[in-house]
């Protein structure tokens, strides 16, 4: 999966997720990465800060901690 893929609609993202045998969305790291890379709100919003050894939210995502 290419990290620079353009953001997609919710339906397109759901269609690309892995599913269980019963048809539900599988809870997996791959699905998590798919959503973080393709969702227009989350794409590019989280980065790892080497200096602080923490994850930083670098653009507004709709909620505060």
C-alpha positions in Angstrom: 0.0 0.0 0.0 1.4 3.4 -1.0 1.4 6.0 1.9 1.0 8.8 -0.7 -2.3 7.5 -2.0 -4.9 10.3 -2.4 -7.7 10.5 0.2 -10.9 8.5 -0.7 -14.5 8.5 0.3 -15.8 6.5 3.2 -17.4 3.9 0.9 -14.1 3.5 -1.0 -12.2 3.0 2.2 -14.7 0.5 3.6 -14.5 -1.5 0.3 -10.7 -1.8 0.7 -10.8 -3.2 4.3 -10.2 -6.8 5.2 -13.3 -8.6 6.5 -14.0 -11.6 8.7 -15.7 -14.8 7.6 -19.0 -13.4 8.8 -18.6 -10.2 6.7 -17.6 -7.8 9.5 -14.6 -5.5 9.4 -11.5 -7.3 10.7 -9.7 -5.5 13.5 -6.2 -5.5 12.1 -3.2 -3.3 11.9 -3.5 -3.4 8.1 -7.1 -2.0 8.3 -5.9 0.7 10.8 -3.2 1.8 8.4 -5.6 1.8 5.5 -7.9 4.2 7.3 -5.1 6.5 8.5 -3.6 6.7 5.0 -6.8 7.1 3.0 -9.2 9.0 5.2 -9.2 12.7 4.2 -9.4 13.9 7.9 -6.7 11.6 9.2 -4.3 11.4 6.3 -1.1 13.2 7.3 -2.6 14.2 10.7 -0.3 12.1 12.9 3.5 12.1 12.9 6.2 10.6 15.1 8.4 13.2 16.8 11.9 11.9 17.2 13.0 14.6 19.6 10.2 14.0 22.1 9.8 10.2 21.3 6.1 10.8 21.0 3.3 10.9 18.4 2.2 14.4 17.5 -1.1 15.5 16.0 0.0 18.0 13.3 -3.4 19.2 11.9 -6.9 19.6 13.3 -8.8 16.3 13.4 -12.0 17.4 15.1 -11.4 16.8 18.8 -9.1 17.8 21.6 -7.3 15.6 24.1 
